[in-house]
Amino acid sequence: MDTEISIVVIEDNEAYSKTLLDTIELSEGMVCIGNYNTAESCLRELEKDKGQKPSILLLDLNLPGQNGLTMLPQLLMASPDTEVIILTQNDDYHLVLEAIRLGASGYLLKGGTIAGIRNTIREVAAGASVIDAQLSRIVLNSLSSGEKSEDNPLSPREMEVLALLAQGYAKKEVADSLGLSYHAVALYVRNIFKKLGTPNIAAAIATAIRRNFI
């Protein structure tokens, strides 16, 4: 890689923090420039005029002092070009939605693989939004409930398609489930991406959440 991905870790669990640091150290094109056990200590460093700003910030939610979700807006304000990836054991529906609405670019559960963390860092650094596959059922429940927002550009059928894709269905499986042709589903997917201005399913979900469509 031409440019290294600079990473800061905020994690109070020493064992998991070491796992993250080892993963970064062994990953080509990545470098850890900071490791903190509280969000406040990281914020103080980011607010320094000469403090180095990371490309990626790995943030736990359950931290001593102020929790990660509370501190997320302040961290992004101190380092607006940094992309934040939430790494937590908490799969609470409301926390997932709120973290993305507050500006997180990724949300992963700690039970995921090291390869998954590494790939997510690369994808988010490249501009993608990533949501843990295990959280797809949460997103599905959200997409499938509640009234359609007045400014939601997606049709009810497009919302159905997005919900199934979020659950992990392939386009062919979506077609079979909804009684549609594969080509019809492919068209719905193109329309979803065009309307939301997104390149992939995870980004479409994140955009729908941030714009309060779900």
PASEBA-1860 file (N, C-alpha, C; in nm, 3 decimals):
! residues 214
1> MDTEISIV> 0.084/-0.119/0.000/0.000/0.000/0.000/0.088/0.124/0.000 ~ 0.046/0.230/-0.074/0.124/0.352/-0.080/0.119/0.427/0.051 ~ 0.006/0.429/0.116/-0.011/0.502/0.241/-0.057/0.406/0.350 ~ 0.011/0.412/0.464/-0.029/0.326/0.574/-0.159/0.376/0.636 ~ -0.239/0.283/0.682/-0.362/0.316/0.754/-0.325/0.334/0.901 ~ -0.332/0.458/0.949/-0.299/0.485/1.089/-0.422/0.460/1.176 ~ -0.401/0.392/1.287/-0.513/0.343/1.369/-0.491/0.378/1.515 ~ -0.599/0.420/1.581/-0.600/0.439/1.726/-0.701/0.341/1.785
9> VIEDNEAY> -0.664/0.280/1.896/-0.750/0.182/1.964/-0.795/0.240/2.098 ~ -0.927/0.235/2.124/-0.980/0.270/2.256/-1.052/0.147/2.309 ~ -0.988/0.077/2.400/-1.038/-0.051/2.451/-0.982/-0.073/2.591 ~ -1.070/-0.098/2.688/-1.023/-0.114/2.826/-0.991/-0.258/2.864 ~ -1.034/-0.354/2.783/-1.002/-0.494/2.811/-0.861/-0.523/2.758 ~ -0.768/-0.550/2.850/-0.628/-0.563/2.812/-0.604/-0.677/2.712 ~ -0.671/-0.789/2.734/-0.651/-0.905/2.646/-0.700/-0.874/2.505 ~ -0.819/-0.813/2.495/-0.872/-0.783/2.362/-0.793/-0.672/2.296
17> SKTLLDTI> -0.749/-0.575/2.376/-0.665/-0.468/2.323/-0.537/-0.524/2.263 ~ -0.476/-0.620/2.332/-0.355/-0.683/2.279/-0.383/-0.756/2.149 ~ -0.499/-0.822/2.142/-0.537/-0.890/2.018/-0.544/-0.791/1.902 ~ -0.606/-0.676/1.927/-0.617/-0.574/1.823/-0.480/-0.521/1.783 ~ -0.397/-0.492/1.882/-0.263/-0.439/1.854/-0.180/-0.539/1.775 ~ -0.189/-0.667/1.811/-0.115/-0.771/1.738/-0.166/-0.783/1.595 ~ -0.298/-0.773/1.579/-0.358/-0.780/1.445/-0.307/-0.667/1.357 ~ -0.305/-0.547/1.413/-0.258/-0.430/1.337/-0.111/-0.445/1.302
25> ELSEGMVC> -0.032/-0.487/1.400/0.114/-0.500/1.379/0.146/-0.602/1.270 ~ 0.065/-0.707/1.261/0.092/-0.814/1.164/0.024/-0.791/1.029 ~ -0.048/-0.679/1.016/-0.121/-0.651/0.893/-0.044/-0.551/0.808 ~ -0.017/-0.590/0.687/0.057/-0.502/0.596/-0.021/-0.373/0.571 ~ 0.049/-0.262/0.577/-0.013/-0.133/0.546/-0.089/-0.071/0.660 ~ -0.076/-0.127/0.782/-0.145/-0.072/0.899/-0.044/-0.040/1.008 ~ -0.070/0.068/1.083/0.016/0.104/1.195/-0.069/0.162/1.307 ~ -0.044/0.119/1.430/-0.116/0.173/1.546/-0.038/0.293/1.599
33> IGNYNTAE> -0.105/0.408/1.611/-0.038/0.529/1.659/-0.089/0.570/1.797 ~ -0.179/0.491/1.855/-0.229/0.524/1.988/-0.313/0.413/2.045 ~ -0.303/0.393/2.176/-0.380/0.289/2.244/-0.426/0.344/2.379 ~ -0.558/0.351/2.400/-0.613/0.414/2.520/-0.717/0.322/2.583 ~ -0.734/0.335/2.716/-0.837/0.256/2.783/-0.959/0.338/2.821 ~ -0.957/0.469/2.791/-1.075/0.553/2.808/-1.087/0.646/2.687 ~ -1.209/0.686/2.656/-1.231/0.777/2.545/-1.181/0.917/2.579 ~ -1.190/0.955/2.707/-1.146/1.088/2.748/-0.996/1.108/2.725
41> SCLRELEK> -0.917/1.006/2.757/-0.772/1.018/2.739/-0.737/1.030/2.591 ~ -0.810/0.960/2.506/-0.788/0.972/2.362/-0.829/1.110/2.313 ~ -0.942/1.159/2.362/-0.990/1.290/2.319/-0.889/1.399/2.354 ~ -0.832/1.392/2.473/-0.733/1.493/2.512/-0.615/1.496/2.415 ~ -0.574/1.379/2.370/-0.462/1.372/2.275/-0.503/1.425/2.138 ~ -0.624/1.391/2.094/-0.671/1.437/1.963/-0.689/1.588/1.959 ~ -0.721/1.648/2.073/-0.746/1.792/2.078/-0.617/1.874/2.080 ~ -0.504/1.808/2.099/-0.377/1.880/2.093/-0.350/1.925/1.950
49> DKGQKPSI> -0.301/2.048/1.935/-0.277/2.103/1.802/-0.183/2.016/1.719 ~ -0.084/1.958/1.784/0.016/1.879/1.713/-0.012/1.729/1.723 ~ -0.125/1.695/1.780/-0.159/1.553/1.793/-0.184/1.490/1.658 ~ -0.131/1.370/1.636/-0.150/1.301/1.510/-0.291/1.245/1.502 ~ -0.358/1.270/1.392/-0.495/1.225/1.373/-0.496/1.093/1.296 ~ -0.563/0.991/1.347/-0.563/0.861/1.280/-0.660/0.855/1.162 ~ -0.635/0.761/1.073/-0.731/0.733/0.966/-0.851/0.659/1.022 ~ -0.824/0.566/1.115/-0.927/0.479/1.172/-0.918/0.483/1.324
57> LLLDLNLP> -1.034/0.489/1.390/-1.040/0.478/1.535/-1.127/0.358/1.570 ~ -1.070/0.260/1.640/-1.145/0.144/1.687/-1.196/0.174/1.826 ~ -1.327/0.179/1.843/-1.388/0.229/1.966/-1.479/0.125/2.031 ~ -1.448/0.093/2.156/-1.538/0.011/2.237/-1.648/0.102/2.292 ~ -1.764/0.045/2.321/-1.873/0.125/2.378/-1.870/0.126/2.530 ~ -1.845/0.011/2.590/-1.846/0.000/2.736/-1.708/0.030/2.792 ~ -1.688/0.155/2.832/-1.558/0.201/2.878/-1.569/0.263/3.017 ~ -1.459/0.268/3.092/-1.460/0.343/3.218/-1.485/0.491/3.190
65> GQNGLTML> -1.549/0.560/3.281/-1.581/0.701/3.257/-1.695/0.713/3.158 ~ -1.682/0.806/3.064/-1.785/0.824/2.961/-1.781/0.708/2.863 ~ -1.899/0.655/2.827/-1.900/0.543/2.733/-1.870/0.590/2.591 ~ -1.837/0.494/2.506/-1.797/0.527/2.371/-1.901/0.600/2.290 ~ -2.027/0.562/2.308/-2.135/0.626/2.232/-2.148/0.773/2.270 ~ -2.139/0.803/2.399/-2.148/0.941/2.446/-2.033/1.025/2.391 ~ -1.915/0.965/2.384/-1.796/1.039/2.341/-1.779/1.045/2.190 ~ -1.853/0.965/2.115/-1.834/0.957/1.970/-1.842/1.093/1.901
73> PQLLMASP> -1.943/1.177/1.926/-1.947/1.307/1.858/-1.826/1.394/1.889 ~ -1.778/1.393/2.013/-1.662/1.474/2.050/-1.535/1.423/1.983 ~ -1.521/1.293/1.973/-1.405/1.235/1.906/-1.403/1.274/1.758 ~ -1.519/1.268/1.694/-1.527/1.305/1.552/-1.506/1.455/1.533 ~ -1.550/1.534/1.628/-1.529/1.679/1.619/-1.380/1.712/1.630 ~ -1.310/1.639/1.718/-1.167/1.663/1.737/-1.085/1.612/1.619 ~ -1.138/1.513/1.548/-1.066/1.455/1.434/-1.165/1.420/1.324 ~ -1.217/1.521/1.253/-1.327/1.501/1.158/-1.296/1.411/1.039
81> DTEVIILT> -1.169/1.393/1.007/-1.134/1.308/0.893/-1.114/1.162/0.933 ~ -1.129/1.134/1.062/-1.112/0.997/1.112/-1.242/0.918/1.096 ~ -1.230/0.794/1.051/-1.345/0.704/1.042/-1.348/0.616/1.167 ~ -1.465/0.606/1.230/-1.478/0.531/1.354/-1.545/0.396/1.329 ~ -1.483/0.291/1.381/-1.540/0.157/1.378/-1.570/0.115/1.521 ~ -1.696/0.086/1.549/-1.737/0.038/1.681/-1.704/-0.111/1.691 ~ -1.633/-0.148/1.797/-1.604/-0.288/1.825/-1.656/-0.319/1.965 ~ -1.761/-0.398/1.974/-1.827/-0.416/2.103/-1.895/-0.552/2.112
89> QNDDYHLV> -1.929/-0.591/2.232/-2.009/-0.711/2.253/-2.158/-0.679/2.249 ~ -2.191/-0.553/2.246/-2.330/-0.509/2.261/-2.400/-0.506/2.125 ~ -2.503/-0.590/2.110/-2.578/-0.592/1.985/-2.716/-0.529/2.002 ~ -2.730/-0.442/2.103/-2.858/-0.375/2.127/-2.899/-0.294/2.004 ~ -3.021/-0.317/1.960/-3.076/-0.254/1.840/-3.060/-0.102/1.842 ~ -3.094/-0.039/1.952/-3.089/0.106/1.959/-2.946/0.159/1.952 ~ -2.852/0.088/2.012/-2.713/0.132/2.009/-2.656/0.125/1.868 ~ -2.691/0.019/1.795/-2.645/0.006/1.657/-2.692/0.126/1.574
97> LEAIRLGA> -2.821/0.155/1.582/-2.876/0.266/1.504/-2.816/0.399/1.547 ~ -2.806/0.421/1.679/-2.756/0.549/1.728/-2.610/0.570/1.691 ~ -2.529/0.467/1.700/-2.388/0.479/1.665/-2.371/0.520/1.520 ~ -2.449/0.461/1.432/-2.440/0.494/1.290/-2.492/0.635/1.265 ~ -2.602/0.671/1.332/-2.655/0.807/1.317/-2.555/0.913/1.365 ~ -2.477/0.878/1.467/-2.379/0.972/1.522/-2.252/0.979/1.439 ~ -2.240/0.892/1.339/-2.127/0.904/1.249/-2.032/0.787/1.240 ~ -2.059/0.678/1.311/-1.972/0.560/1.300/-1.980/0.503/1.158
105> SGYLLKGG> -1.867/0.462/1.106/-1.862/0.406/0.971/-1.868/0.254/0.970 ~ -1.848/0.194/1.088/-1.854/0.049/1.098/-1.902/0.007/1.235 ~ -1.966/-0.110/1.242/-2.015/-0.163/1.370/-1.993/-0.313/1.368 ~ -1.897/-0.359/1.448/-1.863/-0.501/1.453/-1.881/-0.556/1.593 ~ -1.920/-0.682/1.601/-1.925/-0.751/1.729/-1.791/-0.817/1.757 ~ -1.751/-0.819/1.884/-1.620/-0.870/1.921/-1.604/-1.020/1.894 ~ -1.714/-1.089/1.876/-1.705/-1.232/1.848/-1.661/-1.262/1.707 ~ -1.645/-1.158/1.624/-1.604/-1.179/1.486/-1.459/-1.223/1.474
113> TIAGIRNT> -1.420/-1.258/1.354/-1.284/-1.308/1.330/-1.184/-1.195/1.316 ~ -1.057/-1.229/1.338/-0.949/-1.133/1.318/-0.946/-1.087/1.172 ~ -0.966/-1.182/1.081/-0.969/-1.148/0.939/-1.081/-1.049/0.910 ~ -1.195/-1.067/0.978/-1.307/-0.976/0.960/-1.273/-0.835/1.005 ~ -1.204/-0.823/1.118/-1.162/-0.692/1.167/-1.066/-0.627/1.068 ~ -0.968/-0.705/1.023/-0.868/-0.654/0.929/-0.936/-0.606/0.800 ~ -1.026/-0.687/0.747/-1.095/-0.651/0.623/-1.182/-0.527/0.642 ~ -1.247/-0.518/0.758/-1.332/-0.401/0.784/-1.249/-0.274/0.791
121> IREVAAGA> -1.133/-0.280/0.855/-1.045/-0.163/0.860/-1.009/-0.118/0.719 ~ -0.973/-0.213/0.634/-0.937/-0.178/0.496/-1.056/-0.119/0.420 ~ -1.173/-0.179/0.436/-1.291/-0.133/0.363/-1.332/0.007/0.408 ~ -1.334/0.029/0.540/-1.374/0.160/0.591/-1.271/0.266/0.552 ~ -1.143/0.231/0.555/-1.038/0.325/0.514/-1.054/0.363/0.367 ~ -1.112/0.272/0.288/-1.134/0.298/0.146/-1.266/0.371/0.120 ~ -1.341/0.401/0.228/-1.463/0.479/0.212/-1.592/0.403/0.225 ~ -1.586/0.275/0.260/-1.708/0.195/0.272/-1.767/0.205/0.412
129> SVIDAQLS> -1.893/0.167/0.424/-1.958/0.149/0.554/-1.976/-0.001/0.574 ~ -1.950/-0.049/0.695/-1.955/-0.193/0.721/-2.036/-0.220/0.847 ~ -2.132/-0.311/0.837/-2.211/-0.354/0.952/-2.195/-0.504/0.967 ~ -2.166/-0.549/1.088/-2.144/-0.691/1.116/-2.259/-0.776/1.062 ~ -2.224/-0.885/0.995/-2.325/-0.973/0.936/-2.421/-1.027/1.041 ~ -2.373/-1.046/1.164/-2.459/-1.099/1.270/-2.567/-0.999/1.311 ~ -2.548/-0.873/1.273/-2.646/-0.771/1.308/-2.754/-0.755/1.202 ~ -2.747/-0.837/1.097/-2.843/-0.822/0.988/-2.986/-0.844/1.034
137> RIVLNSLS> -3.006/-0.933/1.130/-3.143/-0.957/1.179/-3.197/-0.833/1.250 ~ -3.108/-0.760/1.318/-3.150/-0.636/1.384/-3.193/-0.534/1.280 ~ -3.111/-0.521/1.176/-3.143/-0.427/1.069/-3.272/-0.470/1.000 ~ -3.288/-0.601/0.980/-3.409/-0.652/0.916/-3.533/-0.615/0.996 ~ -3.528/-0.634/1.127/-3.642/-0.599/1.212/-3.675/-0.451/1.200 ~ -3.571/-0.369/1.194/-3.591/-0.225/1.182/-3.653/-0.189/1.048 ~ -3.599/-0.249/0.942/-3.649/-0.220/0.809/-3.794/-0.265/0.791 ~ -3.831/-0.370/0.863/-3.962/-0.431/0.843/-4.071/-0.372/0.932
145> SGEKSEDN> -4.035/-0.279/1.020/-4.133/-0.225/1.114/-4.140/-0.073/1.104 ~ -4.248/-0.019/1.150/-4.262/0.126/1.153/-4.316/0.182/1.023 ~ -4.355/0.308/1.026/-4.410/0.374/0.909/-4.298/0.429/0.822 ~ -4.326/0.438/0.693/-4.230/0.491/0.599/-4.215/0.641/0.619 ~ -4.092/0.688/0.633/-4.066/0.830/0.646/-4.113/0.902/0.520 ~ -4.167/1.023/0.536/-4.222/1.096/0.422/-4.116/1.127/0.316 ~ -3.990/1.148/0.359/-3.886/1.181/0.263/-3.801/1.060/0.223 ~ -3.848/0.940/0.257/-3.778/0.818/0.217/-3.801/0.795/0.068
153> PLSPREME> -3.694/0.795/-0.012/-3.712/0.778/-0.157/-3.739/0.635/-0.200 ~ -3.721/0.539/-0.108/-3.739/0.399/-0.144/-3.885/0.358/-0.139 ~ -3.926/0.281/-0.239/-4.062/0.228/-0.241/-4.074/0.114/-0.141 ~ -4.197/0.076/-0.104/-4.214/-0.039/-0.014/-4.145/-0.165/-0.064 ~ -4.151/-0.190/-0.195/-4.086/-0.309/-0.251/-3.934/-0.298/-0.239 ~ -3.880/-0.179/-0.263/-3.736/-0.160/-0.249/-3.692/-0.179/-0.105 ~ -3.776/-0.138/-0.010/-3.746/-0.160/0.131/-3.745/-0.310/0.163 ~ -3.838/-0.385/0.101/-3.841/-0.530/0.121/-3.713/-0.595/0.068
161> VLALLAQG> -3.672/-0.551/-0.050/-3.550/-0.606/-0.110/-3.429/-0.573/-0.024 ~ -3.420/-0.449/0.022/-3.307/-0.408/0.106/-3.305/-0.488/0.237 ~ -3.423/-0.513/0.292/-3.431/-0.589/0.417/-3.377/-0.731/0.399 ~ -3.413/-0.796/0.290/-3.366/-0.933/0.267/-3.217/-0.936/0.236 ~ -3.170/-0.838/0.161/-3.026/-0.830/0.135/-2.949/-0.808/0.264 ~ -3.006/-0.728/0.353/-2.943/-0.702/0.483/-2.935/-0.830/0.565 ~ -3.031/-0.920/0.543/-3.033/-1.046/0.617/-2.931/-1.145/0.561 ~ -2.871/-1.110/0.447/-2.769/-1.197/0.390/-2.815/-1.275/0.268
169> YAKKEVAD> -2.937/-1.247/0.220/-2.988/-1.317/0.101/-2.908/-1.275/-0.023 ~ -2.884/-1.369/-0.113/-2.832/-1.337/-0.244/-2.949/-1.288/-0.330 ~ -2.918/-1.222/-0.441/-3.024/-1.167/-0.526/-3.120/-1.277/-0.573 ~ -3.065/-1.394/-0.608/-3.149/-1.506/-0.652/-3.244/-1.548/-0.541 ~ -3.195/-1.550/-0.416/-3.278/-1.588/-0.302/-3.385/-1.483/-0.275 ~ -3.350/-1.356/-0.294/-3.449/-1.249/-0.279/-3.559/-1.267/-0.382 ~ -3.519/-1.297/-0.505/-3.616/-1.318/-0.612/-3.712/-1.432/-0.579 ~ -3.658/-1.543/-0.533/-3.741/-1.659/-0.497/-3.834/-1.626/-0.382
177> SLGLSYHA> -3.783/-1.553/-0.283/-3.863/-1.521/-0.164/-3.979/-1.428/-0.196 ~ -3.956/-1.333/-0.287/-4.059/-1.234/-0.319/-4.139/-1.269/-0.444 ~ -4.106/-1.380/-0.508/-4.178/-1.419/-0.628/-4.148/-1.328/-0.746 ~ -4.024/-1.282/-0.754/-3.983/-1.192/-0.862/-3.878/-1.260/-0.948 ~ -3.852/-1.203/-1.064/-3.743/-1.253/-1.147/-3.611/-1.198/-1.094 ~ -3.503/-1.267/-1.127/-3.370/-1.220/-1.086/-3.344/-1.081/-1.142 ~ -3.383/-1.058/-1.268/-3.357/-0.929/-1.332/-3.435/-0.816/-1.263 ~ -3.555/-0.848/-1.216/-3.634/-0.746/-1.144/-3.564/-0.707/-1.014
185> VALYVRNI> -3.513/-0.807/-0.944/-3.441/-0.779/-0.819/-3.315/-0.698/-0.846 ~ -3.243/-0.734/-0.951/-3.121/-0.660/-0.987/-3.154/-0.514/-1.016 ~ -3.269/-0.490/-1.080/-3.311/-0.353/-1.108/-3.346/-0.280/-0.979 ~ -3.416/-0.347/-0.888/-3.447/-0.286/-0.759/-3.318/-0.247/-0.685 ~ -3.220/-0.335/-0.689/-3.093/-0.308/-0.620/-3.024/-0.186/-0.681 ~ -3.022/-0.179/-0.814/-2.961/-0.063/-0.880/-3.034/0.065/-0.841 ~ -3.167/0.057/-0.834/-3.246/0.174/-0.797/-3.218/0.217/-0.653 ~ -3.204/0.119/-0.563/-3.173/0.149/-0.423/-3.040/0.223/-0.414
193> FKKLGTPN> -2.939/0.169/-0.481/-2.807/0.233/-0.476/-2.811/0.373/-0.537 ~ -2.885/0.388/-0.647/-2.894/0.518/-0.713/-2.966/0.619/-0.625 ~ -3.079/0.579/-0.567/-3.157/0.671/-0.484/-3.083/0.714/-0.358 ~ -3.007/0.621/-0.300/-2.936/0.652/-0.176/-2.793/0.699/-0.201 ~ -2.748/0.689/-0.326/-2.613/0.732/-0.358/-2.507/0.646/-0.294 ~ -2.530/0.515/-0.291/-2.438/0.423/-0.223/-2.392/0.313/-0.317 ~ -2.272/0.255/-0.289/-2.217/0.152/-0.377/-2.246/0.010/-0.336 ~ -2.294/-0.011/-0.212/-2.314/-0.148/-0.164/-2.423/-0.153/-0.057
201> IAAAIATA> -2.458/-0.275/-0.015/-2.569/-0.294/0.079/-2.541/-0.230/0.214 ~ -2.421/-0.254/0.268/-2.388/-0.198/0.400/-2.399/-0.046/0.399 ~ -2.350/0.016/0.292/-2.357/0.162/0.282/-2.502/0.208/0.268 ~ -2.584/0.130/0.195/-2.725/0.165/0.180/-2.796/0.159/0.315 ~ -2.766/0.056/0.395/-2.827/0.044/0.528/-2.786/0.161/0.616 ~ -2.654/0.192/0.616/-2.604/0.302/0.698/-2.668/0.434/0.657 ~ -2.682/0.456/0.527/-2.744/0.580/0.479/-2.890/0.587/0.520 ~ -2.962/0.475/0.509/-3.103/0.472/0.549/-3.118/0.502/0.697
209> IRRNFI> -3.025/0.451/0.778/-3.029/0.478/0.923/-3.002/0.625/0.950 ~ -2.895/0.679/0.890/-2.857/0.818/0.917/-2.965/0.917/0.871 ~ -3.039/0.881/0.767/-3.143/0.970/0.716/-3.281/0.939/0.776 ~ -3.278/0.853/0.881/-3.400/0.821/0.956/-3.509/0.757/0.872 ~ -3.468/0.680/0.771/-3.566/0.604/0.694/-3.603/0.476/0.767 ~ -3.515/0.432/0.859/-3.543/0.314/0.940/-3.508/0.344/1.084
END
